[in-house]
Amino acid sequence: MIGILAAVALSLQPPANAEVTPSGVSMQVLVEGKGTAHAAATDYVKLHYTLWNLEGKQVDSVEDPRAGIVAVEKLKGGWRDVVQRMVEGEQRRAWLPADKLIIDTELVRIIHPPAVPEDVAAPPADAVKTRSGLAYKILKPGTGERHPSRRGKVRVHYSGWTTDGKMFDSSVVREQPAEFPVDAVIPGWSEGLQLMTEGEVVRFWIPARLAYADDKSKPQGMLVFDVELISF
């Protein structure tokens, strides 16, 4: 991508033909996108963007080779309205008077988060329970019989939810697998990983004492994780 700023000269005022939303945001399509799909409030979006204040001073920019991934619901109101009107590949300029910003945005991709597990509130009756209180259920069988050791290192994809169905972390959404030593994570993860085989996908219900009980900055209570063991 050639930077939007380089492609289209910045104007501090919206053109006369700009689309105006009921909230007072003006916007103009700079490059047409593809398809008809729009991001829902529950989706994540991968964006390139440049922000200016109303005096034309650039205050932030994320362009190639980087792209920012953000939850739609966490975008500021005016910007969220703009992004949800866009399709993949589209570039728009928006004038947000309430936020005192001018924003050029390219919607690189819409990312649908993993579905909230139906049994997120509690382990189902057919879940296996270990002596520690960890519960788990195999969602997809793996290959072979080898398991990671406590001193080993793993590469995984995962998503985590609280028992009310709120997702708080996901390598799937970030589109980047995580790598770490088995003994460098919370006890429930450390125990659970050692039960898995390569390629396996497992849902874990991790009780509070095996989760983040000692770190109040993290989600508390029982946590639910879907984990895919890519390799170890």
LINZI-V630093 format. One record per residue. N is the residue number from 1. SS is DSSP state (H for helix, E for strand, - for the rest). Layout:
N&SS  N&SS
This chain:
1&-  2&-  3&-  4&H  5&H  6&H  7&H  8&-  9&-  10&-  11&-  12&-  13&-  14&-  15&-  16&-  17&-  18&-  19&E  20&E  21&-  22&-  23&-  24&-  25&-  26&E  27&E  28&E  29&E  30&E  31&E  32&-  33&-  34&-  35&-  36&-  37&-  38&-  39&-  40&-  41&-  42&-  43&-  44&E  45&E  46&E  47&E  48&E  49&E  50&E  51&E  52&E  53&E  54&-  55&-  56&-  57&-  58&E  59&E  60&E  61&E  62&E  63&-  64&-  65&-  66&-  67&-  68&E  69&E  70&E  71&E  72&H  73&H  74&H  75&-  76&-  77&H  78&H  79&H  80&H  81&H  82&H  83&H  84&-  85&-  86&-  87&-  88&-  89&-  90&-  91&E  92&E  93&E  94&E  95&E  96&E  97&-  98&-  99&-  100&-  101&E  102&E  103&E  104&E  105&E  106&E  107&E  108&E  109&E  110&E  111&E  112&-  113&-  114&-  115&-  116&-  117&-  118&-  119&-  120&-  121&-  122&-  123&-  124&-  125&-  126&-  127&-  128&E  129&E  130&-  131&-  132&-  133&-  134&-  135&E  136&E  137&E  138&E  139&E  140&E  141&-  142&-  143&-  144&-  145&-  146&-  147&-  148&-  149&-  150&-  151&-  152&-  153&E  154&E  155&E  156&E  157&E  158&E  159&E  160&E  161&E  162&E  163&-  164&-  165&-  166&-  167&E  168&E  169&E  170&E  171&H  172&H  173&H  174&H  175&-  176&-  177&-  178&E  179&E  180&E  181&E  182&H  183&H  184&H  185&-  186&-  187&H  188&H  189&H  190&H  191&H  192&H  193&H  194&-  195&-  196&-  197&-  198&-  199&-  200&-  201&E  202&E  203&E  204&E  205&E  206&E  207&-  208&H  209&H  210&H  211&-  212&-  213&-  214&-  215&-  216&-  217&-  218&-  219&-  220&-  221&-  222&-  223&E  224&E  225&E  226&E  227&E  228&E  229&E  230&E  231&E  232&-
